[in-house]
């Protein structure tokens, strides 16, 4: 037998064993899931196990993060801020550039190049063989983060315009207007609340 066939056979056997293991798990109520009903009560009287999509998503992220011993003692609001820069590559890039620009203007960096490493409760700026850590409470970080969103919006606008010109031979102003965008933003904001 060739190694490919052996690997394929091992995969099939492993999948069959997983299916058998799932079949052997006893059901708690011996009732199919389709017949069980969840309460539809809204407001303060709703049970804690019925959550909105946003609460559920944040809960999953928080539970996953709290399993990591490195972030166990960090407050949730700090973790949420850290997730903004850690999970968005373009926002991270623009924030890093703004931080490095600010520190170069203040002559706090040695060398021409620098690197910003975003950690869970602080960020480290590495340049010229030295590393300096700052907390997310630094005002220049907040300014850099806010400016990163503006830079990101401008960059995305250019990218979308370029796409529309090449693919559809039109400009963004022909596709949408400020009123439509404001309505969409308002609709999304009310759904999030």
C-alpha positions as CSV (number, residue, x, y, z in Angstrom):
1,X,0.0,0.0,0.0
2,X,1.3,3.5,-0.8
3,X,1.7,6.1,1.9
4,X,-1.1,8.2,0.4
5,X,-3.6,5.2,0.7
6,X,-2.4,4.4,4.2
7,X,-3.0,8.1,5.3
8,X,-6.4,8.1,3.6
9,X,-7.4,4.9,5.3
10,X,-6.2,6.2,8.7
11,X,-8.3,9.4,8.1
12,X,-11.4,7.3,7.3
13,X,-10.9,5.1,10.4
14,X,-10.4,8.1,12.6
15,X,-13.6,9.8,11.3
16,X,-15.6,6.5,11.9
17,X,-14.3,6.4,15.5
18,X,-15.4,10.0,16.1
19,X,-18.9,9.3,14.8
20,X,-19.1,6.2,17.0
21,X,-18.0,8.2,20.0
22,X,-20.6,10.9,19.3
23,X,-23.4,8.2,19.0
24,X,-22.5,6.8,22.4
25,X,-23.0,10.1,24.3
26,X,-26.2,9.8,26.3
27,X,-28.9,12.4,25.9
28,X,-29.9,14.3,29.0
29,X,-33.7,14.4,28.3
30,X,-33.9,11.7,25.6
31,X,-35.9,14.3,23.6
32,X,-34.9,15.6,20.2
33,X,-33.7,19.1,20.2
34,X,-36.4,20.2,17.8
35,X,-39.2,19.7,20.4
36,X,-37.6,21.8,23.1
37,X,-38.7,25.4,23.3
38,X,-36.7,28.4,24.5
39,X,-38.6,31.2,26.4
40,X,-39.3,34.3,24.3
41,X,-39.6,36.7,27.2
42,X,-37.7,40.0,26.5
43,X,-36.4,42.7,28.9
44,X,-35.4,42.3,32.6
45,X,-37.4,39.1,33.1
46,X,-35.5,37.1,30.4
47,X,-33.3,34.3,31.7
48,X,-29.6,34.8,31.6
49,X,-29.0,31.9,29.2
50,X,-31.0,33.8,26.5
51,X,-28.5,36.4,25.1
52,X,-28.4,38.8,22.2
53,X,-26.0,38.1,19.4
54,X,-23.6,40.9,20.6
55,X,-23.6,39.6,24.2
56,X,-23.0,36.1,23.0
57,X,-20.1,37.2,20.7
58,X,-18.5,39.3,23.5
59,X,-19.0,36.4,25.9
60,X,-17.2,33.9,23.7
61,X,-14.3,36.3,23.2
62,X,-14.1,37.1,26.9
63,X,-14.3,33.4,27.9
64,X,-11.6,32.5,25.4
65,X,-9.4,35.3,26.5
66,X,-9.9,34.7,30.2
67,X,-8.7,31.1,29.7
68,X,-5.3,32.5,28.7
69,X,-3.3,32.9,31.9
70,X,-1.5,36.0,30.5
71,X,-4.7,38.0,30.4
72,X,-6.6,36.5,33.4
73,X,-6.2,39.6,35.6
74,X,-6.7,42.3,32.9
75,X,-10.0,44.2,33.1
76,X,-12.5,43.5,30.2
77,X,-12.6,47.1,29.0
78,X,-8.8,47.0,28.5
79,X,-9.0,43.7,26.6
80,X,-11.7,45.1,24.4
81,X,-9.5,48.1,23.5
82,X,-6.5,45.7,22.9
83,X,-8.7,43.6,20.6
84,X,-9.3,46.7,18.4
85,X,-5.6,47.0,17.5
86,X,-4.7,43.3,17.8
87,X,-7.4,41.9,15.5
88,X,-7.5,44.6,12.8
89,X,-4.4,44.6,10.6
90,X,-5.0,48.0,8.9
91,X,-6.0,49.7,12.2
92,X,-2.9,48.2,13.8
93,X,-0.7,49.5,11.0
94,X,-2.1,53.0,11.0
95,X,-2.0,53.2,14.8
96,X,1.7,52.0,14.8
97,X,2.6,54.6,12.2
98,X,1.0,57.4,14.3
99,X,2.7,56.2,17.5
100,X,6.1,56.0,15.8
101,X,5.6,59.5,14.2
102,X,4.6,61.0,17.5
103,X,7.6,59.5,19.3
104,X,10.0,60.6,16.5
105,X,8.7,64.1,16.9
106,X,9.3,64.0,20.6
107,X,12.8,62.6,20.0
108,X,12.0,59.6,22.2
109,X,13.1,57.0,19.5
110,X,16.6,56.2,18.5
111,X,17.1,55.0,15.0
112,X,15.1,55.6,11.9
113,X,13.0,52.5,12.0
114,X,10.8,51.3,14.8
115,X,8.3,48.6,15.6
116,X,5.2,48.6,17.8
117,X,4.1,45.4,19.5
118,X,0.6,45.5,20.9
119,X,0.2,43.4,24.0
120,X,-3.0,42.8,26.0
121,X,-2.5,45.5,28.6
122,X,0.2,47.7,27.1
123,X,2.2,48.2,23.9
124,X,5.9,48.1,23.4
125,X,7.9,50.3,21.0
126,X,11.1,48.8,19.8
127,X,13.7,51.0,18.0
128,X,17.4,51.2,17.8
129,X,17.9,48.0,19.9
130,X,15.8,49.4,22.8
131,X,12.3,48.6,23.9
132,X,10.0,50.9,25.9
133,X,6.6,49.9,27.1
134,X,3.6,52.2,27.4
135,X,0.1,51.6,28.8
136,X,-3.0,52.0,26.7
137,X,-4.0,55.0,29.0
138,X,-1.3,57.2,27.3
139,X,-3.1,60.1,25.6
140,X,-0.9,59.9,22.5
141,X,-2.0,56.2,22.1
142,X,-5.7,57.3,22.2
143,X,-5.0,60.1,19.6
144,X,-3.1,57.6,17.4
145,X,-6.0,55.1,17.6
146,X,-8.6,57.6,16.7
147,X,-6.5,59.0,13.8
148,X,-6.0,55.4,12.6
149,X,-9.7,55.1,12.0
150,X,-9.7,58.3,9.9
151,X,-6.7,57.1,8.0
152,X,-8.4,53.7,7.5
153,X,-11.5,55.4,6.2
154,X,-9.5,57.4,3.7
155,X,-7.5,54.4,2.5
156,X,-10.7,52.3,2.2
157,X,-12.4,55.1,0.2
158,X,-9.5,55.2,-2.2
159,X,-9.5,51.4,-2.6
160,X,-13.3,51.3,-3.2
161,X,-13.0,54.2,-5.7
162,X,-10.2,52.4,-7.5
163,X,-12.3,49.2,-7.6
164,X,-15.4,51.0,-9.0
165,X,-13.4,52.8,-11.7
166,X,-11.7,49.6,-12.9
167,X,-14.6,47.1,-12.6
168,X,-17.7,49.3,-13.2
169,X,-16.2,52.4,-14.8
170,X,-18.1,54.7,-12.3
171,X,-17.3,56.8,-9.3
172,X,-18.4,56.2,-5.7
173,X,-20.5,59.4,-5.8
174,X,-22.6,57.8,-8.6
175,X,-23.4,54.7,-6.5
176,X,-24.3,56.3,-3.2
177,X,-24.8,59.6,-1.4
178,X,-24.3,61.0,2.1
179,X,-28.0,60.6,3.0
180,X,-28.0,56.9,2.2
181,X,-24.8,56.3,4.1
182,X,-26.2,58.2,7.2
183,X,-29.4,56.1,7.1
184,X,-27.4,52.8,6.9
185,X,-25.1,53.9,9.8
186,X,-28.2,54.9,11.9
187,X,-29.8,51.5,11.1
188,X,-26.7,49.6,12.1
189,X,-26.2,51.7,15.3
190,X,-29.8,51.1,16.4
191,X,-29.5,47.3,15.9
192,X,-26.3,47.2,18.0
193,X,-28.1,48.8,20.9
